[in-house]
């Protein structure tokens, strides 16, 4: 079955630097992949969707890449700010149906 | 405001209690979901409703019972829970579920449940 791996260790980044988070999957290549942000005590909030035929997607300071050969998506936040501190989740659809399966998320801490 | 509300936000219950979680979405969506989120674990999908019909029950114990009276409301009825059921329960909605869909999901704030 499909598995998603995100770095379970918190990522500490200095304010102003670029933060890069990784999402690896193990089996089939999904038709698309999504990234969400989750703040403590809140539900996830959708950020970006990238399709399998797209190498890169941008939204303001956010950039997502999708490498179907490496089975990996990278999520970048440029010019990071303390307000970017949160847990970031990746999700992709199951092969057998259209349910999403989720990574456990990576906690990002931006230090002033 | 995400357009998806959940009540209560926090709930403490004993193992013999019966309680219900409520979710309401104001987005005009046709699919609604219940997820369980435990610390440092991925979201676990519990139930899915598409156009008020339950489409998935991912091997969830019968002590959890969902109800979807209409496309805007979703309930999760709880009875005789175990301490390991303590978690954040999240409700989400999307436009609908279909084979070609690339639906994003909109989440409520969750109910933090503690079973004593």
Interface residues (C-beta under 8 A of the other chain):
Chain A: X4 X8 X31 X32 X34 X41 X42 X43 X44 X45 X46 X49 X51 X89 X91 X93 X97 X98 X99 X100 X101 X102 X103 X104 X105
Chain B: X2 X4 X40 X41 X42 X43 X45 X48 X56 X90 X91 X92 X97 X98 X99 X101 X102 X103 X104 X105 X106 X107 X108 X109 X110 X112
